[in-house]
Amino acid sequence: MRVLVTGAGGQFGAELAPRLAAHDAVLLDHETLDVTDPIAVEGVLESAGPDVIIHAAAWTDVDGCEVDPGRARATNVDGTRNVAAAAGAAFMIFISTDYVFDGTAGRAYTETDETNPVQVYGRTKLEAEQAARGETASLAIARTAWLYGARTATGAPAKNFVASILRGAARGPLDVVDDQVGSPTWTGDLADAVLALAERRMSGMFHVANAGAVSRYDFARAILEGAGRDPGVVRAVATKDATPRAAARPPYAPLDGVGWRSEGFDPLPEWRDALSRALPGILDAG
Ligand SMILES: NC(=O)c1ccc[n+]([C@@H]2O[C@H](COP(=O)([O-])OP(=O)(O)OC[C@H]3O[C@@H](n4cnc5c(N)ncnc54)[C@H](OP(=O)(O)O)[C@@H]3O)[C@@H](O)[C@H]2O)c1
């Protein structure tokens, strides 16, 4: 299977690459292919002729997107449309986000739930889902959440919540919000799941996140406990009392993969299990 990956330089791409070793992989980082350039996208996809495209390229800086919505739209919406428009006969997998939801339902979100993003990042990813659907029917949308991995494709430590907590806690007490709840997901488990999707080429909408739900505060404590450090340095704080951020976050948006499981895909492991498998690599990355 010839698999082309956009945004392969990021933390998800870094976990995907070794899992594609048995396949014919075309790994394209930002420098190799800028997805905002439709001519380049068309040329590269045409000459590569992939069976499957995993479109992971995105501007993932949620607060940055709020400050520069033009760049967010160009990367996340136009970039996705460009890839989908040039997909030809290839099966496309688009990696989307829990931030398409407003987090006010009071329960986990399934694939058929109503979307209502509350920040620019989520709006652009939702528009990207719609743009991709407008260009190709041979499409799976895999929504995931709170991604964390050890490294980027260059081997540099990845930037994510787990790495921030480990770094922050080494400096002293840390305020972490206890009224934002989600489904933290290890990039390794996401990569396994996306590969299973690629092998079956099953079109549709799928929620692909580690099982269970946890607040950022409890997740931070679990990270420190798992790393053999003192979880007592973490202090619970309400979002309204925390350092203000440019973009709003959904208060309660765990993902439930009802549609994923009903198609016979294996449920992803529980978030605590994923964290214990991921932590050694994250600690090693420093
Ligand atoms: N991180 C999360 O918590 C999270 C949650 C839900 C869904 N997702 C989705 O999961 C996917 C993978 O995320 P990730 O965590 O691996 O993010 P990441 O580490 O930021 O990787 C995304 C990659 O996309 C690249 N990129 C940015 N603009 C591009 C452009 N115009 N053309 C080509 N590449 C471009 C980035 O390169 P540069 O850094 O060099 O610009 C980066 O290497 C994304 O689609 C994201 O929206 C992420």
The ligand as an ORCA input file, in Angstrom:
! r2SCAN-3c Opt
* xyz 0 1
  N      -2.352     18.226     18.994
  C      -3.581     17.953     19.406
  O      -3.884     18.018     20.596
  C      -4.621     17.549     18.397
  C      -5.912     17.248     18.858
  C      -6.869     16.866     17.936
  C      -6.563     16.785     16.595
  N      -5.307     17.106     16.172
  C      -5.008     17.023     14.737
  O      -4.094     15.965     14.541
  C      -3.232     16.263     13.444
  C      -1.783     16.052     13.860
  O      -1.516     16.915     14.959
  P      -0.129     16.948     15.715
  O      -0.435     16.978     17.151
  O       0.815     15.949     15.150
  O       0.338     18.430     15.323
  P       1.778     18.982     14.979
  O       2.813     18.273     15.769
  O       1.655     20.460     15.086
  O       1.947     18.546     13.456
  C       1.299     19.215     12.414
  C       2.294     19.397     11.326
  O       1.676     20.127     10.259
  C       2.666     20.954      9.710
  N       2.112     22.071      8.939
  C       1.656     23.270      9.396
  N       1.290     24.042      8.366
  C       1.518     23.324      7.236
  C       1.370     23.584      5.867
  N       0.892     24.741      5.423
  N       1.725     22.619      4.978
  C       2.229     21.430      5.402
  N       2.412     21.131      6.692
  C       2.056     22.066      7.604
  C       3.463     21.447     10.883
  O       4.746     21.866     10.451
  P       5.440     23.167     11.114
  O       5.394     22.937     12.596
  O       6.794     23.137     10.513
  O       4.610     24.336     10.677
  C       3.508     20.212     11.777
  O       4.697     19.465     11.573
  C      -3.561     17.701     13.036
  O      -4.388     17.667     11.898
  C      -4.324     18.256     14.218
  O      -5.252     19.248     13.828
  C      -4.336     17.461     17.047
*
